[in-house]
Structures are given as C-alpha cells and as structure tokens.
C-alpha cells in the first residue's frame, strides 16, 4: 500500500513493514541531493510510526541504485556550477540518519549498485543481494573520491588491502563476491533472493524490537566517531577533486561513453 509519494521515492507499507523504493528506473535510480532529502523524510515517518517494525530499501525496475547522477554533474560543470561542501555533506547526513535509525533496515539489492547506492547498502543493518548483482565503487573512474562514509565502512568490512583495491581500482564485482568477502550479509541466486529477503523481514518484524534497537545503538557506539570523522575527511577530499581537470575530463568522457585520458591535475 502506498504511504507517501515523492518525485523519485515511494514509501510503501504492508502491516508493520515499510518499503522505501527508489523510483527513477529510467536512470537506474540515481541518488541526488533532492533524493536524499526525500529519503530522510521517509525515514523520519518510519521512525515516528511505532507500528513500523522493519524498513526495506529497494530500487525500482530491477536495479538498486547507480549512485550519483553523472549527467547532472556534467550539466552543472557546463554551467560553471561547482560541487559545494553543503551538497557533499547532504549525503553524509542521510547515511548517518539511515545508520542510526532505531529500527532494523534491510537493503534488497538487484541489478546495479554503485557509488552512493553501495553506501546505502552498507549502511543498512542487513544487505541482501542477488549473486549476479553488478557492484562497483566507481568514484575514482570519474576522478572523484568516495563519499557517504564508504571508506570507513568498506575498510571495516573487508580490510585495508581489499578496500584499497576496490576503491582505487574502480573495478566491478558481483553480489556473490561481496558476500564472500564479508562486505554484505548474504547473496542468493536471483530467483531465490525474494524468499531470502522475506525470511529476514519476517524475523526482524516479529522479534524483540527494543532489544534490536539497543544492539544497534551499542554497535554504532563503537564506530560512529570514526565514521563521522571519515565523512568530514570525504567532504574536504571530494571538494578538492571536484575542482580538478581530471574530474571534468572523466565526467565528459562518461557522458560520451569514452575512456577518459587523465592528466593528473
């Protein structure tokens, strides 16, 4: 049942389960500043409603989220509008909201998951993916650095060496890889993913809600200072990268479906 509709997000609910659906399938559900505002509002509604026991994040049209809107980045560059620190911080603020909400969260990952989409997945308590899901931390491919706390979360999940390889290499991997490396909770064959998600939904929508909230609070207390510090570092680093020639070259190349020729400036 539809609960609330935004321009690019649908908030649905069935009994005590809320589903936040990224709803721009034509563009593979990009995450923009306005999208994050809508996501924060949806999370607030879920948190304030005591009948909601579990929150599911999913993308429409068979893809979770392709992350940032690179075409939108090019349009801003063409207009001479640079990335602002406030815009970068918006992503971090949403991720902190997602990470600290006092109800279990489940990421239902199909198709493509990249950039901020991967950040959302890792911020959720449980990330469940199709084995053939296509994942990538693509920031470096457009001369950018990770944001939304992904540097901290990924390093904690998979270790420094693999995090370095994935973030600096910008290479694709699958949902099966992510599960094997301990990056996400679990992966399943595409045709079995819905059943796996429903098992998690059933368990965490019927379990001891107060205990879940307190366990989440204690886990967060071990990491939140580090995560917040990481996000502040990301703001500065991404702002610096947004002013480089490499960033402009890579964004233009992406939109023209060409390989960028970086100049190192």
PLY file of the C-alpha trace (Angstrom):
ply
format ascii 1.0
element vertex 265
property float x
property float y
property float z
element edge 264
property int vertex1
property int vertex2
end_header
0.00 0.00 0.00
1.35 3.42 -0.94
2.04 5.53 2.15
3.67 8.62 0.62
4.90 9.54 -2.85
7.83 11.80 -3.66
9.22 12.79 -7.04
11.78 9.95 -7.06
10.92 7.88 -3.98
7.89 5.83 -3.00
7.16 4.97 0.63
5.01 1.87 0.90
3.85 -0.21 3.82
2.27 -3.55 4.48
1.31 -4.27 8.08
4.45 -3.50 10.14
6.90 -3.42 7.20
7.82 -0.17 5.42
9.48 -0.25 2.00
11.37 2.77 0.70
11.56 2.40 -3.08
13.99 4.46 -5.15
11.75 5.26 -8.10
13.66 6.59 -11.11
14.19 3.35 -13.02
14.84 5.05 -16.38
18.09 6.41 -14.91
18.82 3.38 -12.69
17.64 5.17 -9.54
20.34 7.81 -9.09
20.87 9.43 -5.70
20.74 13.22 -5.90
20.59 15.83 -3.15
16.80 16.04 -3.53
16.56 12.24 -3.44
18.42 12.21 -0.13
16.06 14.85 1.27
13.13 12.62 0.33
14.82 9.57 1.82
15.43 11.39 5.10
11.76 12.42 5.24
10.67 8.83 4.55
12.95 7.53 7.31
11.53 10.09 9.73
7.98 8.92 9.00
9.07 5.31 9.58
10.79 6.14 12.84
7.89 8.15 14.23
5.36 5.40 13.50
5.55 2.82 16.28
3.73 0.24 14.17
6.63 0.07 11.69
8.99 -2.67 12.86
11.37 -3.08 9.91
12.41 -0.92 6.93
13.34 -2.27 3.48
15.27 -0.24 0.88
14.90 -1.28 -2.75
15.26 0.15 -6.24
12.55 0.10 -8.92
12.97 -1.53 -12.30
15.41 -4.26 -11.35
18.31 -2.04 -10.24
19.16 -0.94 -6.71
20.91 2.36 -7.48
23.61 3.50 -9.89
24.73 6.14 -7.38
25.36 9.76 -8.31
23.84 11.30 -11.42
26.89 11.85 -13.66
24.81 13.54 -16.36
23.65 16.00 -13.74
27.29 16.59 -12.77
28.12 17.45 -16.40
25.20 19.86 -16.64
26.48 21.70 -13.57
30.03 21.77 -14.93
28.78 23.16 -18.25
27.02 25.94 -16.33
30.14 26.66 -14.28
28.49 25.41 -11.10
30.95 23.57 -8.90
30.29 20.96 -6.26
29.64 22.52 -2.85
30.62 21.20 0.53
26.99 21.52 1.60
25.92 19.22 -1.21
28.54 16.64 -0.29
27.57 16.82 3.38
23.94 16.07 2.47
24.97 12.55 1.51
26.76 12.00 4.80
23.83 13.33 6.79
21.43 10.94 5.07
23.73 7.97 5.65
24.07 8.84 9.33
20.29 9.02 9.55
19.98 5.61 7.91
22.69 4.10 10.09
21.28 5.40 13.37
17.54 4.87 12.88
16.33 2.70 15.76
14.68 0.02 13.60
16.21 -2.84 11.58
16.95 -1.90 7.97
17.31 -4.29 5.04
18.83 -3.47 1.64
17.29 -5.54 -1.17
19.94 -5.41 -3.90
19.28 -6.38 -7.50
20.93 -5.37 -10.77
23.30 -2.42 -10.49
24.58 -0.98 -7.22
27.25 1.70 -7.46
28.65 4.68 -5.59
26.12 6.10 -3.15
23.96 3.05 -3.83
26.68 0.89 -2.29
26.94 3.33 0.61
23.22 2.88 1.30
23.57 -0.88 1.18
26.46 -0.93 3.64
24.68 1.49 5.99
21.75 -0.89 6.34
21.80 -3.50 9.09
21.36 -6.28 6.56
22.41 -6.15 2.90
20.99 -8.99 0.79
21.95 -9.22 -2.88
21.40 -11.30 -5.95
24.55 -13.26 -6.70
24.71 -11.69 -10.16
24.21 -8.11 -8.93
26.74 -5.78 -10.57
28.57 -3.68 -7.98
31.27 -1.03 -8.23
32.77 1.82 -6.25
33.11 3.99 -9.35
34.20 7.28 -7.80
37.80 7.02 -8.98
36.61 6.39 -12.54
35.41 10.00 -12.74
38.38 11.42 -10.84
36.45 11.54 -7.58
36.85 10.08 -4.11
34.29 8.04 -2.12
31.68 9.80 -0.02
28.86 8.95 2.40
31.26 7.17 4.78
32.04 4.33 2.40
35.79 4.48 3.02
35.27 3.69 6.69
32.52 1.11 6.27
34.22 -0.79 3.47
37.59 -0.92 5.24
35.89 -2.21 8.40
34.04 -4.88 6.44
36.73 -6.22 4.11
40.07 -4.92 5.43
42.54 -2.33 4.17
44.05 -4.30 1.28
40.77 -5.23 -0.42
39.24 -1.81 0.27
42.24 -0.17 -1.40
41.92 -2.48 -4.39
38.21 -1.79 -4.82
38.27 1.97 -4.19
41.43 2.78 -6.16
40.83 0.15 -8.84
37.22 1.11 -9.52
36.55 -2.39 -10.79
33.26 -4.25 -10.91
32.40 -7.24 -8.75
29.30 -9.29 -8.08
26.90 -9.78 -5.20
28.42 -13.23 -4.74
31.88 -11.64 -4.40
30.58 -9.10 -1.90
29.08 -11.82 0.28
32.22 -13.96 0.09
34.37 -11.01 1.20
32.08 -10.15 4.13
31.07 -6.84 2.57
27.35 -7.65 2.71
25.22 -10.01 4.78
24.38 -12.62 2.16
23.79 -13.30 -1.53
21.43 -15.69 -3.26
20.61 -16.76 -6.83
18.37 -14.16 -8.45
15.33 -16.42 -8.36
15.80 -17.09 -4.62
16.54 -13.54 -3.46
12.94 -12.56 -2.71
12.48 -15.59 -0.45
15.70 -14.72 1.39
14.59 -11.12 1.91
11.20 -12.27 3.16
12.88 -14.52 5.75
14.75 -11.52 7.14
11.63 -9.36 7.03
9.64 -11.97 8.95
12.31 -12.44 11.60
13.00 -8.78 12.28
9.41 -7.58 12.01
8.31 -10.07 14.66
11.29 -10.04 17.02
12.16 -8.04 20.18
12.16 -4.51 18.74
13.63 -2.83 21.84
16.49 -5.32 22.01
17.22 -4.81 18.31
17.32 -1.04 18.79
19.69 -1.32 21.76
22.01 -3.78 19.96
22.15 -1.37 17.03
22.89 1.53 19.39
25.75 -0.38 21.02
27.26 -1.40 17.67
27.04 2.20 16.50
28.70 3.49 19.67
31.81 1.51 18.71
32.12 3.09 15.29
30.18 6.34 14.95
33.01 8.68 15.93
35.27 7.11 13.32
32.50 7.16 10.72
31.69 10.81 11.36
35.37 11.77 11.14
35.67 9.83 7.87
32.72 11.70 6.41
34.30 15.05 7.25
37.51 13.97 5.51
35.47 12.88 2.49
33.84 16.30 2.22
37.23 18.02 2.00
38.73 15.45 -0.39
35.75 15.36 -2.73
35.56 19.16 -2.82
39.23 19.29 -3.85
38.71 16.65 -6.55
35.65 18.48 -7.89
37.92 21.34 -8.98
40.38 19.21 -10.96
40.78 18.87 -14.71
40.64 15.10 -14.28
37.12 15.33 -12.84
35.85 17.42 -15.75
37.55 15.18 -18.32
36.17 12.00 -16.75
32.61 13.29 -16.40
32.57 14.40 -20.06
34.06 11.08 -21.16
31.46 9.14 -19.16
28.59 11.02 -20.79
30.12 10.46 -24.23
30.78 6.79 -23.42
34.52 7.20 -23.94
37.53 6.23 -21.86
38.92 9.27 -20.00
42.51 10.36 -20.54
43.56 11.69 -17.16
46.16 14.47 -16.97
46.89 14.22 -13.25
45.67 17.70 -12.38
0 1
1 2
2 3
3 4
4 5
5 6
6 7
7 8
8 9
9 10
10 11
11 12
12 13
13 14
14 15
15 16
16 17
17 18
18 19
19 20
20 21
21 22
22 23
23 24
24 25
25 26
26 27
27 28
28 29
29 30
30 31
31 32
32 33
33 34
34 35
35 36
36 37
37 38
38 39
39 40
40 41
41 42
42 43
43 44
44 45
45 46
46 47
47 48
48 49
49 50
50 51
51 52
52 53
53 54
54 55
55 56
56 57
57 58
58 59
59 60
60 61
61 62
62 63
63 64
64 65
65 66
66 67
67 68
68 69
69 70
70 71
71 72
72 73
73 74
74 75
75 76
76 77
77 78
78 79
79 80
80 81
81 82
82 83
83 84
84 85
85 86
86 87
87 88
88 89
89 90
90 91
91 92
92 93
93 94
94 95
95 96
96 97
97 98
98 99
99 100
100 101
101 102
102 103
103 104
104 105
105 106
106 107
107 108
108 109
109 110
110 111
111 112
112 113
113 114
114 115
115 116
116 117
117 118
118 119
119 120
120 121
121 122
122 123
123 124
124 125
125 126
126 127
127 128
128 129
129 130
130 131
131 132
132 133
133 134
134 135
135 136
136 137
137 138
138 139
139 140
140 141
141 142
142 143
143 144
144 145
145 146
146 147
147 148
148 149
149 150
150 151
151 152
152 153
153 154
154 155
155 156
156 157
157 158
158 159
159 160
160 161
161 162
162 163
163 164
164 165
165 166
166 167
167 168
168 169
169 170
170 171
171 172
172 173
173 174
174 175
175 176
176 177
177 178
178 179
179 180
180 181
181 182
182 183
183 184
184 185
185 186
186 187
187 188
188 189
189 190
190 191
191 192
192 193
193 194
194 195
195 196
196 197
197 198
198 199
199 200
200 201
201 202
202 203
203 204
204 205
205 206
206 207
207 208
208 209
209 210
210 211
211 212
212 213
213 214
214 215
215 216
216 217
217 218
218 219
219 220
220 221
221 222
222 223
223 224
224 225
225 226
226 227
227 228
228 229
229 230
230 231
231 232
232 233
233 234
234 235
235 236
236 237
237 238
238 239
239 240
240 241
241 242
242 243
243 244
244 245
245 246
246 247
247 248
248 249
249 250
250 251
251 252
252 253
253 254
254 255
255 256
256 257
257 258
258 259
259 260
260 261
261 262
262 263
263 264
